Amino acid sequence: MQRWRGLEDIPQDWGRSVVTIGSYDGVHRGHQLIIGRAVATARALGVPSVVVTFDPHPSEVVRPGSHPPILAPYDRRAELMAGLGVDALLILPFTAEFSQLSPADFIVKVLVDKLHAKAVIEGPNFRFGHRAAGNVDFLRELGSTYDYEVEVVDLVERGAAGGGVPFSSTLARKLVAEGDMEGAAEILGRPHRVEGVVVRGAQRGRELGYPTANVETPPHTAIPADGVYAGWLTAGGERMPAAISVGTNVQFDATERTVEAYAIDRIGLDLYGMHVGVDFLAYVRGMAKFESLDGLLEAIADDVKRARVLTDAYDMER
C-alpha cells in the first residue's frame, strides 16, 4: 500500500481512483464496511482505492484541547487498511488554513485535481469542509459536475438484535474507558490495542517474580479503565499471552498511571526500548490494595491463571 502525507506526495501521473474520506480512528467494523466497499468498487472499475484521513484529528484544530482518545495510531490504521486491500493512504495535515476550505474547494483540491475520483464511498453522516458544512448530498450534487459517482454505505447496528446503535468510534472509546473490552471488541472487530515503547519502571514486578513491560503510550491514547486484564503482549512480531495492569499501583502508593504487561511464563525477556502492542481481551478485576505481600502475590497468581484460561479459550475459538 502506498502512503502519502500531504497532497504534494501524490504522484503527478496518478489516474482515476475510488476514494473514501474520514478520520477512521480504530478502523472499526463500520469503517471496514465502508472501506471494503471502496476497495470492491475500485476493483470492479479497474482503478486503485484511496483512503483519505487527517492528522491531527480535526477537532484538535477547530476546538483546541478537544482531541478524542485515539483508538489506533496512524501506523496501526495503515496496517489494518492494507489488510482490507486499500491501495493508497493519504494523510492530510489538518491545519487552521486547511480547516477554512469550503466544501466545494475541498472537493476540487482533493478529489478532483489530485485524486481524480471516479467514485466516492462514504457513510451517511459524512461531513467535510469549513464548519463541516458539506454532506453527502452536496458531494453527490457536485459529482455530476466533476464526473464522479457517490455511494453511501449504511453502518451496521451493534449487536445481534441491533438496538438502533450504529458502530462508532465514539461508542468504542466510551466502552474502552469503562473497561468493557468485550463490548469494544464487538465494535472494533478485534481486541482493543494500546501501543508504545517499553521503558524502565520501578521494577517491582521483577522483584515479585512477575516482570512486566512498562509501556509508555503516546498522548491521547485510549487507555482502558484502571484494573487487571487478560490479553496479549506483541513484541518483535511475537504475540504472547499476558496479564495486564492499568492504573497507579495502589499497593505501593504510586501516583503515575501506567500500562504494564506480564508475558505469561516468559523468562528473560529484554524489551526495553522496543515498540510493542498490548491487546486487551477481558477485564479480570479492579485495582486493590492488599494487607500483605502474600495477599498481593496470591492475587497476581490468580490474575495470571485467569488470563491464561481466557486467552487460551479465545485462541481455541479462532
N, C-alpha and C positions, 0 to 999 in steps of 0.2 A: 504494500500500500504506500502510495506517495503521501508525503506530509509537507504541507506548505504553511509558512507563517507570514501572513500578510498577502495582499493582492499581488505585490511585485514578485512573489515566488512562483506564481502560476506560469507555466511555460508559455512562451509567446505563440507557439503553434497549437495551443490547446483548442480542440474542436468542440463539438456539441457534447452535452452531458446531461445526466439526470441528477438533480440537486435536492437535498433536504437541509433545512436550516434549523438550528436550535441550540440551547445550552447543552442538552443531552448529558447532564450530570447523572452518573450512575448507569447510563445505558440500560435502563430497566426494561421490563417486558413490554411496556407501551412503546418506548423508544425502539426496541427491537422490531416491533411490528412495523413502524414507520420506515426504519432504515432497511429492513428486509424487503419491504415493498419497493423502495427506491432501487435497491440492487436488482430485484427481479425485473422491474420496468426497464432499467438500463440494459440488462442483458437481452431483453426482448427487442429493444430498439438498436442493439449493436453499438452502444456508446458506453463510456465509463460512468460510474456513480461517484458522486462527491458529497461528503458531509461538511457543512459549514458550521463552525461553532465560534465561541468568543472567549477571550482572555484579557482582563479578568471577567468575572460574572458581571453582566450589565448593571445589576443593582448596585454594585460597589461604586460605579462611576456616577450613576444617576442619584443614588442616595448613599453617600459615603458612610461606612460603618454598618451597612446592612447586608454584607456578604453572607450568603447562607452557608451552613456547613456543607463541605464537599463530600459527596458520596464516592467519587473516584477521581484521582488526579488525571491530568491530560494523557500521560503515557499509558495509564491503565485504560482510559477510554479508547485510545488509539488501538490498543491490543484487542479490546472487545469488538470494536468496529471492524478491524481487519478480519476477525473471526467470523463476522457476518458477511464478508465478501466485499466490503467497501473498497473502491479503487483509489480514492484520494480523500485526504482530510485537510481542510483549510481552516486554520485557526486565525481569526481576525482579531488583532489587538483592539480592544474596545476602549477608546479614548473619549474625552469630552467632546472633541471635534467630531468623531465618528458618530457619537450619540445624537448630533444635530442633523444628520442626514434625514431628509424627508423619505417617506415610504417609496415615492416614485424614484428619487435619486438612488436609494439603496438598490432597487430593482435594476436600474440601468448600470450602476457602477459595478455591482457584484454579479448579478445573474446574467445580464445581457452582455456587457462589454468584456468581462473576464471569463466567465464560466460557460457562456453561450448555451444557456439552459434550453433543453428541448422539452423537459418536463420537470415540474417541481412537486415534491411529495411532502405534505405536512399534516399535522394533527389539526383538529377542529379549532383549537384555541390559540393557534399560532398568531403572534403579534410582532410587528417589526417597525423600524423607522422611528423618527423623533416622537417622543411621548407615546411610543407603541401605538401610533395612530393607524398603522397598516394592519389589515387582517386578510384572511383567505379570500374573501370576496373581492377586495381590492387587488390582490395578487392575481386572481382569475381575470379580473377586468382588464388588467394591463397585458395579460397573456395573449389576447387577440391582437394587440398592437405589436408585441415583440416576439411573436411566434413561439410560444411555449404553452404546454398544457399544464393544468393544475389538478392534482388528485388529493383529496382529503381522506385520511385514514382515521376511522374512529378507534379510540383506545379501548382495550378490553377491560371490563369491570373486574375488580378484585374479588377473589373468592369464587367457589363453585356455584354459589347461589346468586352471585352478582352483588346485590345490595346497593347499586347505584353509585359506587365509589370507583372512579377510574384510577388506573395505575398512575402514580405521580411521584416525582422526586420529593415534593413537599411531604407527602404521606410517608414515604420511605425514611426521610430524615426524622420525622416525629417518632416512628417506631424504633429506629436506632437509638434515639435519645432516651427512650423509655426502656431500652434493654430487650425489646421484643424482637429477637433475632429471627425467629421463625416467620413472623409477620413481615419483616423487612425482606427476607429471602423470597417470600411469596411474590413480592412486587419486583424485586431485582432479578429473579430467576436464578439466583445463586446466593451463597452466604455473603454477607457484607464484609468487605476487606478494608483494613487500615494499613497504610504503608508508611515506611520511614527508615531511618538509619539507626542501627544499633549503637548505643552509647553506653559508657560506663555509668552505673548507678551506685547505690550503696553496697551492693554485692551481698545483701543479707540472704537472698535465695541460695547463693552458692554456699554460704556458711551453714544453711539449714539442710543442704543436700539436694536442693531443687534450684539449680542455676537457671536464671531467666534472662531472656534477651530484652533489654530495656529499649523500647522503640521510640525514638524521637520523631514525632509526626509533624508534617508541615502545618502552617497556620490554616485555620478554618476547617481542618479535618473533622468529619462527622464521627465522633467517638462515642461508643455505647455508654449507657449509664454505668455508674460505679457498680462493681460486682465481680464475680468469678464466672468465667465462661468456658465452654468446650469449643474447640476449633482446631485450626492448623497454623503452623508457622512455616512459611515458604522462604527458603534461602538458597541461593545458588542453583535454582531450578529444582530443589528437593522439597517436597511437601511432607511435613511431619506432624502427626497428631500432637495437640498441645492443650495445656491448661493455661488459661489467660486471666490475668488480674488487671482490672481497671480501677483506678482510684488513688487515694493519698496514703495508703498503707497505714491504717489507723492503729495497727498493732504497735508500731514504733513511733507514733505521733508525728508522722511525716506530713508535710504541707503541700508538696508538689504532686500534682495529679499525673500519673504515669500509666503507660500501657506496657505490661510485662508478660512475656510468653515463655512458658516452660515446655520445651520439646520433650515429650514423654519418653523416658528410657534412653535418651541420647546422652552419651558420656563424652566429655572433652570437646564439645563444640566451641569453636572460636569464631564468633560472628561480629566482633567489634568492627565498626566502620562499614559493614555490609548493608545494602539496601534490601529490606525484607518486606514480606507481606504477612499480615495476620488476618486470617479469616475466622469470623465469629459464627459458630453454628447454633449454640444454645446457651441460655442463661442457666447457671448452676446454683448460685446462691448470692446473697448480698454480702457486702463487706461487714466484718465483725471484729471486735477486739476480744481476744481470749484471755482468761485469767492466768494461764500458764503457757510456757513454751511447749509443753507436752500437748496441751489442748490445741495449740496452733498447728503442730506437726500432724496431729490426728486429723484435723480438718483438711490440711493440704493433701494428705494421703487419700482422703475420701474424694477430694476435688479431682485428683489425678485419675482415680479409679472411675469416677463418673464420666470424666472427659474421654477416657479410653473407650468405655462402653458406647457412648453417644457417637463418637467419630467412627468407630468400627461399624456400628449399625448403619450409619449414613452411607459409608462406602460400600457396604454389602447390598444396599438397595439400589446402587447405581450400576 
